[in-house]
Amino acid sequence: MAWILVFLFMSCVKAACAECRADECADHSGDATDLLQHVRHSKAKLSQTASELTTSTTTTTYHYDVCEELKAEYNISSLCIPKDEAVPRSSSSSTPRGKRGKSLPWVVEKAKAKAAWKVDVATAKAWWWCEKQWWCHNGPPTPPADCPISSSGSQLYSDRASFEAPLTVVLVDGYDNAAYFAGDNFDGANFDSFTDAAVSAIVGETQYETTGFDNNNLIPGQSSGDPLYCAGCNGSYRLSFQATSVGTGQGVWAAGFDIRGVQEGVFGTVAFVTYGDGSTGEFVLPERQDVFWGIIDCRRITSIHLGLSGGAPNTDNSVMRMAHDNLSIGA
């Protein structure tokens, strides 16, 4: 019956969402993914334990204790056979039995849990579909009145003019402030190195965090008159926008920068974006090109991690390089 209901439910959901485009659907599948992983892990653990018990010559107490432990650990709703009704497995019996012909705990629990898992998996799949296609059920969320764009989801820009067009205010940091030429880690003729706190305090808008090389924010290219920012430049870093003059504690509407891809050999970099509602998205950046990259989103942009997929850090020069200039935030 459970499978029939789930099938009907899934059919209705898919029919209602048939016209949705994949790029219009926000990814809220994390909870369902966690449930599926839990189900798979539970099943594997109980199967392993059941296998051990089929060949075990240990006491009834062991069978019962394992049963209770599994019930508590994996939230199996069915109860174990009362301890006083369970008996040790008989080596001469192909089917373990307890008093009055009842199966031993692990046999009963495995059967009950297997049925429960089938429902859990089906529910998780249906849940995932609903979360993935929430747009179809509720319609696109209405952007806040002060958001610079009227559409939902991330809008990406490859040229600065288009990026700045919908904004009423844009702050640009070209890394030419005199304070950038006096690093607290190292003060050189052509480049300086700063701690996270020191570099963040210079302009006082974006907060910098090096996630590859600790507290190693570099401002190279000073002698050329066109300095830039990097964190190695083979180190990953995070730009956070929760304490700016053009945003809120959730972040800013817009953020962008010029990728210095030719001079610094930028490649392998993923922009891992955290939005104001806690959701995330990631975008592969252009490689070995001097181009602009910008993003506007009505969920607000809390931070952008420049590193590897999933927000993972990097220090390997053969895996990733990243450098930028003219960091821009706006509203």
ABEGO torsion letter per residue (X at the ends): XAAAAAAAAAAAAAAAAAABBAAABBBAAAAAAAAAAAAAAAAAAAAAAAAAAAABABBAAAAAAAAAAAAAAAGBABBBBBAAABBBBBAABABBBBBGGBBBAAAAAAAAAAAAAAAAAAAAAAAAAAAAAAAAAAEBBBBBAABABABBEBBBBABAAAAAAABABBBBBAGABAAAABBAABBBAABBBBBAAAAAAAAGABBBBBABBBGBBBBBGAAAGBBBBBAOAABBBBBBAAABAABBAAEBABBBBBBBAAAAGBBGBBBBBBBAAGBBBBBBBBBGBBBBBBBBBAAEBABBBBBBBGGBBBABAAABBBBBBGBBBBX
